[in-house]
Amino acid sequence: MLAACLVICCGKPGEDPVPGSDDNESVTLTLADAQATAETKALYANLWALREKGWMFGHHDDLMYGRKWYGEEGGSDTKAVCGDYPGVYSLDFSTFMDDRVDDEAEANALRLKLMKQAYDRGMVITACLHLNDPLTGDDAWLDSGKTSQAASEILKTGSATQKKFNGWLDRLASMAKNLKGSDGKTIPVIIRPFHEHTQTWSWWGKSATTEQEFVGLWKYFVDYLRKAGVHNFIYAISPQMDSKKEAADFLFRWPGDNYVDFIGMDCYQGIKNDIFLGNLKLLSQLSTEKKKPCGVTETGVEGFKVADYWITNIAAPMAGRKMSLLVTWRNKYDPMETGTHYFSVFPGHVSEDSFKKMYSRADTFFCGDLPKMYQPVENITVQ
C-alpha cells in the first residue's frame, strides 16, 4: 500500500493529466541514438509536445534529501510545500562511475531506488556528471590554478587514462541497461555529460580543452555508450549562461546536430529577469531552428530570501518560452541550518506562498500534471 501511495500520490486536486499536444501538424524528430528504446522515443516526443503547454518543474536530489531530512521514504521538499512531487528528478551519475563507486555503494542503492520510484510515478529523470579527473585522480574542479590534460589523454588510443575512462563508461552502461521500472521497461534518462563546458572550473571545461578535444570527448562518450548497448539516454548539452548572451554562445563547441538531443542552459543569473528572459528567448529560437527540445537544466539563487521569487523571477520569465523543463539546484541536507546552500523551497521558507501560486498555474507541470511521458504522442515521430 505504501508503494502504491508513493506512485499515485501526485497532482493538483481534481486535475487530470494534460494531453501531449494540440498540434495536428505532423512532426519528425531525430535522436542521436537511432536504436533508442520505445520509451525513450516517447519521452522525447513528450518533451517536444509539452513545450506548447508549459514547462516541468524539477529539483536536483529532491527525492534523496532536503533541507532538514535525508533518505526518508517518500521525502521531498517540493511535496512538503505544495503536496506534489516535482515533474523532473535530477541527480548525479558520477558516483556510479568513478573511483567513489565503492564508498558510495549505500547512497547509490538509494539513488537507484528513487529513480525507479520516480519513473513509476511518471516523473522525468535527468542526470549530470561531476566526474573525478581520470588522469590526476583529483575531483572535477580545477581549483587554485590547476589544469588537466585528461580530455586529450582519453582520446589517445590505448592510453592508461583512456582505459580507466572506458572502465567508468562500462560501469555507467551496466547501470543504465539494468535500470528498470516496475513495468520491466528500461528507464529513459536525459543525461548531461560534460556540463557547463563554457566555464573554467572543470577538467573538460574551456581552459583545459581545445574545441577539437571537447567535441572529440563528447562524441567518444556518446559513441562508446551506443556501442555498449545503452539505448535509454537522451543526450543534453548545457552551457552555462549567467550573463547576457548572443545566439552563437549557445553553440560554443557544438558537437553536431547528430550528437545532441536536448539543448539545456545552466543559468545562475540571480534575480536579473532581463538576463534570464533574453537568454530564454535565444534558447527557444535555437530549439525551434534545430527541432530539439530545450530547457533550463540548472538555475537558482543560493540562500535566496525573496518572498515572490517563484512568480516574479521564475514563472513570469518562463511563461510562453517553449521550454520543456526548469530544474533548480539542490537543497543541501543541513538540519541545524548552519549554512545557506539551498536553491529551492522548503517548509518554513519565505517563498512558500509564491511557490504554491506557481504550482497552481496551468503552465507549470509537476508530477501529477504530467501526461503519460513514456507513451507515444500523436503526430510526433521520433527516429
N, C-alpha and C positions, 0 to 999 in steps of 0.2 A: 504493500500500500504506500509506503514511503517513497519507493522508487517511482511508482505511478504518479504520485503527487509532484515529485521533482520534475517529471516530464511535462505534466499538463498545467502546473500552477504558473502560468504566464498570462499576460494580457490585460488590457484595459477592460473593465467590467462591461459586458454586453456588446463588445465589439468583435465583429467577425474578421477573419483574415482578408486582406485586400487582394484582389486578383492580380496576376502578374503584369498584365499590360492591357491598355485600352486601344492600342495602336493596331489597326488592321493591316498595315503595310508590312510585308514580309521582310525580315532582316536576316542576313547571314553573317555570323561572327566566326573568327578563326582563333583557335588556341595554339600555343607553342607545341603542345603535345597532341598530335593527331590521333593517338591511341587513348586519349583521356577517357575515363570511365563515364558511363551514362549519367551518374550522379554529379560528376564534376562538370560535365557539359550543361546539365540542368542548372546547377548553381551559377555558372557563367551567364546563362541566358537570363536567369532571375536577377543577377546583378545589373544587367543592362536594362531589363524591364522596370525594375524598381526605381531607377533614377527619374522616371517620368512622374512618379508618385511622391517621392520624398527620399529620405535617407535613413539608414540604420544607425542607431547609437551603439557604440562599442566602448569597452573599457579594458585596459590591459590588466591581466591577472585577476579580474573581477571575481571569479569563482573560487580562487585559491586562497586569497586573504583580503582583508580590508584594513581600515584604519585601526580597529580595535579587536580583530579576530584573525585566526589562522586555521585553515583546514576544517572549518565547521561544515557539517553536512547541509547542503542547500544554501550555504552562505553567499552573500552578495551585498556590497554596499549599495549598489543600484536598487536592488529589490527591497532592501530595508527602507529606502526612502519612498519609492514610487509604487511598490507592490509587484514589480515585474522585473525579470532579468533583462539585461541588455540584448540587443539583436545580434551583436558581434562579441565573441570571446577572443581576446588577444593574449598570446603568451609567447615565450621564448623557447626555441627548439635547441639552442646551443648545448644545453646540458645533456641532451640525448646523444650528442656527437663527440665532443672533445674530451679532454682528459679529466673532466669533472664527473664523468658518467658514473663511476663507482660511488663517489662521495654523495652524489645526488640521487641515488637509487630510490630512496623513500619518497623524495619530492617528485621524482619523475613518475613514480607509480601513481601519485596523486594527480599529476598533470594528465596522465593517460585516462584515469577515471573521469576527470572533469571534462575532458574533450568528448568522451563518449556520452556523458550526460548532456552536454551542450548540443551535440548532434541529435540525440534522441528528442530533445525539446524542439528541434527545428532551427536552432541558432546557427550562425555562420562562424567559422573558426579562421583566424589569421595568425601567422607566426613570423617573428623576426629572428635574427641570429646575431647574438653578441659573442661570436666565436673567439676563443683564445687564439693567439698567434701561433700557427703550426710550425713556424721556423724558430722563434725565440723562446716559446713557452710562456710568454707573458700573456696578460689578458688582452682584450680587444683594443684598449685605449692606449694611445701614444702620448703619454704624459711626459712632462719635463724634457721636451726636445727629442724624445725617442723617435726613431724611424724604423722601417722594416722592409725587407725585400721578399716578404712571404709570397706575395702575389706572383712575382717573377719566378720564384723557385717552384711554386705549384705548377707553373706552366712548362717547366723543364722536364721533358720526358725521362722517367727513371730516377729523378732526384729523390733524396730521402724525404724532403718536405712534401713532394707530390704523393709519395707512398703513404705518408702519415695522413695527409688530407683525404686520400682515397679511402682510407680506413674509416675516417669520420663520416664520409659520404655513405659508405656501406652501412654504418650504424643508422644513419638517417633513413636510408632506403628500407632497411629491415623494419624500423619503427613505423614508417609510413604505410608500408604494404600490409602490416598487421593491425593497423588502426581501424577497427570496425565497430559499427554501431550495433544496437540490439537487433537490427534487421539483417545483420550479417554482411551488410554492404561496407565497402571501404570508404572511410570518411574523407571528403574533399577538404583541402586546406589552401587558403590564399597565403602563399609563402613569400616573404620579403628578404631574399638574400642580399647581403652587402648594402644594407640600407644607409641612407644619409651619406652616400658616396661623394656628395658635393662638399663635404666637410673634411677637416684635417685630423679628427680625433681617432680614426681607426686605421688598422693596417691595410685596409682596402680603400681608404679614402684618397682624396686628390693629391695629398702631399707624399703619399707612399707608393703611388702607382702612376703610370702613364695612362693615357687614354687607351692605347692598344692593350696594355696589361689588364686594365679593368674590364674592358669588353671581352678580352680573352678569358678572364676569370669567370665572368658571368656565363658565357657560353659553355665553358668547361663544366660548370655546376649543373646547368640545365641538361646538357648532353649526357653527362655521366648518370644522372638520375633517370633519364628516359631509358637509357640502355640497361640500367639496373632494374627496370620494370616498375618504376614509380609512375603511376598514371592518375594520381588523385591530387596533383598540385596545379594551382593557378599561380603563375609567376608574376609577382608585382614588383615594380621598381618604385623607389620612394626617395627622391632627392629632398634635401632639407631646404625649405623656402621660408625663412623667418623674416626677411626684409622684402621690399617691393621688387618684383622680378619682371623679366621680359619673357616672351614666349620661348625664345631659344634656350633659356635657363632650364626649362623642364626637359630638354633633350640633351643635357650635359652627359656626355659619354653614353649615349643611347646605344644599347646592344643590337638593335634592329627590331623591326616590327614582328618578325617571326620568332623572337626570343622574349618578348614582353607581352603579357596578357592584360595586366591591370596597371593603370598609371596612378600612383599614390603621391602624396605630398605630406611630409612631416613639417608642420608649420607651427612653431612656437613663437608666435608674433605678439604674445601678451594680450592686451585688450585693444590693440590697434586695428579697429574694424576696417579702416581704409586699406591697410596692407592685406589683411585676410581676404577681404572682398575682391580686391584686384587680382590676387593670386588664384582665388577660386574661379574667377571668370576665365583666366588664361588656361587653367587646368580643364575646365569644362569645354572650352573651344578645342583643345588638343584631343580630348576624349572623343568628341564628335568627329573630328577630322580623321582620326585613326580608327574609329569604330571599336574602341576599347573602353570598358567601364573604368571609372575613376573614383577617387575618394581621398579624404583626409586620414592618412594612416597613423598619424600621431599628432596630438595637439594638447594644449592645456597651459595653465599658469601654475607654477609650483607655489603651494601655500596660499592660493588666492583667497581673498576675503571680500569679494564683490557680490553683493546680495542679488543683483539682477543679471548676473553673469550668463546664465544659460539662455535667457531670452534675448538679451541685448548683444552678447558677444559670440554666441554660437547659432541659435535658431534663426535670428534675423539675417546674418550674412549667408547662411546655408540655404535659405528659402529660394526655391526655384533654380538652383545652380546645377541641377542634374548630377549630383553626387550620389554614389551608391551607399557610402558609409562615412562616418566620422568616429575615430577612436581616440579617447583620451588616455593619457599615460596613467600609471598605477597610483594607488593609494598604499604607500608603504605601511606594513604592519608596525604600529607604533602605539601600543595600548596606553602608555603613560603620556603620550603626546609631547615627547621631548623635542621633536623636530617638526618640520613643516613640509616633508616630502610627500605631498599628495596633490593630485591633479583633477580629481573628480569629487562628486558629492558624497557625503556620508551622514548618518544621523547626527543631528546637532549642528551641522554646518550652516552658516548664514545664508547659503544659496538654496536651501531645501525647497522653499516655495517656488522659486524661479525654475528649479529642475522639474517640479511637479507640473508646472504650466507647460514647459517644453514637452514633457511626456504626454500631455493631453492633446497636443497638436496633431492634426491629421497628417502632417507631412513628416512626422518622426515615427520610426519603426523600432519597437522593442520586441522582445521575444514573442509575445502573444499577438503582435500585429502582423507578423510575417506571413506571406503566402508560403506555400509548400516549396521551399527553396531548392529541394532536391528532386523536383519533378519538372518535366519539360514545360516550356512556355509556348503557347500557341503563336504561330507566325515568326518564331525566332529559331533559326537553325544554327547549330554550333558544329564546326568541323575542325 
